[in-house]
Amino acid sequence: MTYILFPLVGRPGERGDASLARPGGADWSALTLARYLGDQGITPIVSVQCEGPTMDYVESLGLECINLDFRPISKQEAITPEKLGELEQHAARVETMLSQRGIDLVHTNDATIHRTWGFLKLVIGFQQLWHERGLFHIPAAAEPVAEAVEGFVTISQFVKRRAPKDIAARCEVVDDPVEIDLDQFDRAADARWLRKEFGLPQDAPVFTMIANENLRKRWDLFFKAAVQAIQKNADMQFISLGLSRKSEMNKFRRSIPQELRRNIVFAGYRMDALRVISGSTALISTARDEPLGRTIIEAGLLKTPMMVSDMGGHHELLSDLAPECLVEGDKPMNYAQRWLQYNDVAEAYASNAEGVKSEFMYRFNPKRHSDQIKKYYDKTFFGGDIK
C-alpha cells in the first residue's frame, strides 16, 4: 500500500484567523484527487494546521485527517530566520508522524504549503510533489526548497510557461479535476431560486463573479465596471461571491454610489456556489493572468454563459471553444460594454455551449486526473513499483 499525505491550509478567516479557515479552490482539487486515489489502491491522508471548518469538511468526505497544530509560513509573509526557527521546532513531531503513518510522498498544493513543507523537507527529508496551482512566484529565500523537490506538475500550459527554466524542464501539465453532479442542477429552477435567495427581481439579469481576495482577481475593476454597466442598464444585478473579509467588503461597498448599492450583492463565502453559477445569467471575471479558472470550467459544465478576461488560463480554456466569452482590455468600460451585450453573448454561446461542456467533461474528469497523477507518481517517485 502507498500512503500519500495532502497537507492543507484552507482560506483563513478575518484577520488571518486559521481556526476559521475554509476550503479554497486548491483544496477542492486536492481533496477530489485524494478521494479518487483512495479508489485506486492508494491511501490518502490529509493534514491541517488546526481544527476548524476545513478539518470538518475533510472528515465529512470520509478522509482521514490529522491536526498537526502548528502555524505555516503564509505565502503573504516574508521568510525570516525567526519563522524558520519556529517551524523547525515542529520538525521532530512531523517526522514522527510521517514515520508512524508510513507516508511515502507529500503532495503539496498551495504556495503556503509548498514553502512550509519544503522547509520541513530540508530538515527531516521526505519525497515531495509540488503541484503548482498559482504562477510560480518563488521568492529567493525559497529557492533551496524548489531545488530539492523531486517532481512538479501544474494545471495549465500558461503556468508552465511561467516556471523557472530548470523547473519547466521537469514539470508536467495535468488537467485539474472538477466534479459536478449535473443531475442536481437545472438552470431555470436555479435562476428562480437565486433571485429569491438574494431578493432580486425574478426577471432581472444577474451576473456573478466568484473569487478570493488575491490581487490578481481585480475586484476593484469588477466594481467599477459593474457601476458603469448599472448606470446604463438599471435592471442589471451583480453578485460578488468569495470576497469574504469584512474590511475588503466594506471598502468596496463604500466605493459604490449609494443609489446603486441595491444592484450589487456581497454574498461572502458560500458552499452553494455551483447553484449560484447555474442560476446566473452569466459568470463574469475581471481576473488578470488566472492560472486556469476553475469557475470557468464549472460554468462550462453547467452551460452558463461567460464573459471573462481574455488572458492567462481563461484564454487557454476558451479562445478556441468559445471566443465570444472573452473580454479584451484592462479598463472598466471594456468590461461594462461587454456585459451590457449579454444577450448577444448568450446567443452566440448557445451554439458552442454543448461543445464546451463535452470538452470540459473529458479534460477535467476526476478519474482521468487521478489516473494521470498516479502514473506521474509511479514514474517519478516509485520506479514503476507503486503499490
N, C-alpha and C positions, 0 to 999 in steps of 0.2 A: 504494500500500500504506500502511495506517495502522499505526503502531507504538505499543503501549501498554506502559508499564512498571508492573509489580506489585512494589513493594518489600515484602519480608517480614522479620520479625524472629524468629519462632518462639517457643517457650516455653523460657526459659533454664533451665539445669540448676541443680544445687545451688549455693547462694550466688551466684546470678545469672550463672553461667558461660555466656557466649554461645556458646562453642565446643561446648557440649553441647545447644544449643537444638534442640528437635524441633517438628514442625508441631503447631499447635493448631487449634481449630475455625475461626477466621477464616482461617487458612492453607489448610485443606482447601477451604473455599468459594471463596477467591480462585483457587486452583490449578485447581479444577474449571472455573470460569469461563474462566480463561486457556486451558485445553485446548480448550474448545468454541469460543471465539472464533477459535482457530487454524484451525478448520474452516470459518470464515465469512469468510475473506479478511483477517483482522486478524492481525498478527504480535505475539504477546505475548512480552515479555522479563521475566524475574524477576530481582530483585536481592536479595542478602542482605548482612548486615553482617560475616560471617566464614565461613570454611569450617566444616563440621561436618555433623551429621545432617540438618538442614533443606536444605542445599545438595545433599547426596547424594540426598535424596528428590526434590527438584525435577528433578534431572538424570535420575533413574530414570523420570520421566514423559515424557522426551523434550523438555523445555522448555529453552530457552536460559537460563542462569543466570550472573549476574555477581556476583563477590565485590567489594564496594566497600570492605571492610576499614576501617570506622570505627564508632565507638560511638554508637548512637542515644540520644536523650533519653527514657528509660523513662517510662512513664505513672505509675510509682511515685515518680519523682523530682520535686523542685522545679525549676522553670525559673529558672535563675540566669544572670547576665551571664557568669559563667565558663563554664558549659556552652554557652551560645550562642556564645561566642568560640571554644571548641573546635570546635564544629560548623562555624562559618564558615571555619575553616582548610581544610575539605574541599570548600567550595563550588566553587572553580575546577575541581577534578578532576571533581566531579559534573557541572558544566556542560559540560565537555569530553565526558564520556561521553554525555550526553543529545544533544549535537550530532552526535557521530560515529555514534551509533546511530539518529539521526533520530527520536527519541522525540516523539510528538505529544501525549501525555497521560500523566500519572502518576496511577494509580488506587490510592489508599491504603485499607487495610482494617482497621487496628488503631490503638488510641489512641496507642501509641508511634510508629507510622509517621505518623499524622496530624500530630502535633506536630513530629516530626523533619523530615519532608519539607515541612511547611508553613512552617517557619522557613527552610529552604533556598529555598523558592519566593520568600519575601520578599527574599532576597539576589540570586538569579540569574534568577527569573521562568520559569514554565512553567505549563501548564494542569493543574489538579488536580481529580479527582473524589474526594470524601470519602465513603466507603462506611461508614456508621455501623453497627457490629455490637454496640455497647455501649449506654450510656444517656446519651450527650451530656454527659459530665462534662467541661466545658471550663473550665479554670482561667483566672482573669483575665489572666494573663500570655500565654495562648494565644489570647485573643480576636482580636488582629490577624490571626492565622493563619486563623481561621474566616471572618473578614470578607473575606479575599482569595480564598477558594475559589470557583470558578465554579459548581460543581454538587454536590449532595448526594443520595444515595439511602440508604435504610435498609431493615431487614429485617422490620419489623412496624409496625402502627398504634400499638402500645403505645410503641415507641421514638419514633415521630414525635411523639406527644403530649407527650413529654418534651423535645423540642427547643426551644431558644430561638425566640421568635416569628419573628424575621427569617429563621432557618434553616428552620423548619417551612413557611413560605410558599413556599419553593423546593425542598422536599425531596419526593422520590417514594418510595413503598414498593414494593419489588421482592422477591418471594418468593425465598428463598435456594435454591441448588442442592444437592440431596442425591442422590448417585449410589450405588446399591447394585445389584450383580449378584445378583438374588434367587435365581437358579438355584444359587448357591454355598451356600445356607443351607437347613437343614432343622431345624425346632425340636426334634424328637425326637432326632435324631442329635447335634445341638449340645448338647442337655441332657446326654446321656451323656458327651460329650467334656468339657464344662465341669466336671462333678463329678469326673471322673478327673483333669483338669488341675490342679485345686486340692485334690485329696484329700478330697472331700466325699462323704457317703453318697449313693448313687445315687437314693434315694427322698426326699432332703431338698428342701424348698422353698428356692430360692436367690433372693435379692433384690440387685440390683446398682445402685449409684449411680456415675455417671461425671461427673467434674467436675475442674476445676483448683483452684488454691488461692485463687481470688478469694473475698473475704469473703462476697459475696452467695450463694455456694453453701451456706453454713451447714453445714459439715462437723461442727461441734460439735453441732448439732441432730440430724444424722444419727446420730452415735454414741450420743448419749443415748437417742434413740428406739429404736435397734437393741437397746441393752441392755435397755430396758423390754420390748420385744417378746420377746426371748430368755428373759427371766425368766418370761414367761407361756407360751412355747412353745419348749422347748429344741431342737426339730428345726429351727428356722429358722436359715438361714445367710445371711450378708451379705458382699458383695464391695464394697470401695472401689477404684475404678479411676480413675486420673488424678491422684490425690493422690500426688505422687512425691518431694517434698522430704523427706529423711530426718528433718530436725528436726521437721517437721509430723507425719509418720507416727509418730515416737516419742512426741511429745506426746499424740496421740490414743490411741496404744496404752496408754500409762500410765493414761489416764482410764478404761479398761475393766477391770472386776473380773477378776482373774486367772483365775477359773474359767469365765469367759465368752469369753475371748480366742480359744478354738479355734473359735468360731462366727463370727468376723469375719476376713475375708481382706483383707490390704493388698496389692493386686495391682500398685500402681505404675502406670507408663505402659506401655501395650501397643498394638501395631499391630493386634491381632486383636480390638479392642473390639466390632466388629459381631457376631462369633461369640459373644462373651460375652453380648451383649444377646439374641441369638437363643436361646441355651441357658438363659437365666434364667427363673425362674418369673414374675418381673415386674421391670420397670425402675422404680426409685424415685428421687425427688428432693425435697430439702428447700429448694431454692434460692428466694431471695426476688427477685422482680422480674426474672426472666430476660428478656433482650431478645427471645428467641424460644424456644429449647430444641431444639437440633439433635438431641440424643439422643432427644427425644420423637418427632421425625419419623422417625428411624431405627427406633425401636421400632414405630411405627405401620406402617412399610413391611414390617417383619418379622413383624407381627401378634403382638408380645409385649405382654401386658397391662402397664398402667402404674398407679402410684399416686404422684402428684406434687403439689406445692404448687399451690393454686388462686390463682395471682396472675401478673401480668405476661404474658409470651408463652405460658406454659402455659395460662392461662385462655383466651387468644385462640385457641389451637390446638384445645382440647378441650371448651370449655364447651358448644358445640352438637353436636359429633360424638360425644363420649363423656364426659359429665359424671361418670359413676361413677369415672373415673380421677383425679378431682381431690380433694385433701385440704384441708379448711378448717382454719384455726387456726395458731397460731405456737408451740405448746408440744410438747415431745417426746411427751406422751401422745396428742395429736391424731394424730400420725403412727403411733405404735406401735399404737394401737387400729385404725386403718385397715389397716395392714399385716397385723395379725392376722386381718383379714377377707378375706384374699387369695382364698380360694375363691369368696366371694360376688362380689368384684370381677371375677374371671376369668369367672365365669358370666354376669354382666351384659355384660362386654366382648365375649363371644363373638358376641353378636348385632349388635355395632357394628364389629367388627374389619375386616370386608371394606369397609365404608363409609369407615372411617378410611384404610385402605390406598389405596383408589381416589382419595379426595380428595387425599391427600398425593402420590400418583404424578403427579397432574395439576399441583398447585400448585408442587411443588418439583422438577419435571423440569428437568434442567440445560439442555436445548435451549431450553425456554421461558424460562428465566432469561437465557441468553446473548442470545436474541432481544430481550428487553426491555431489557437493558443496552445492546446495540448501538443500539437505537432512541434510548435516552437520550443516548448518546454523540453520535449524529448530530444530534439536536435541540438539545442544549445546547452542544456544542463545535465541530461541523463544519458547521453550517448546511445540513444535508441533502446534504452532499457528501462523506460518508465513503467512503474508497476501500479 
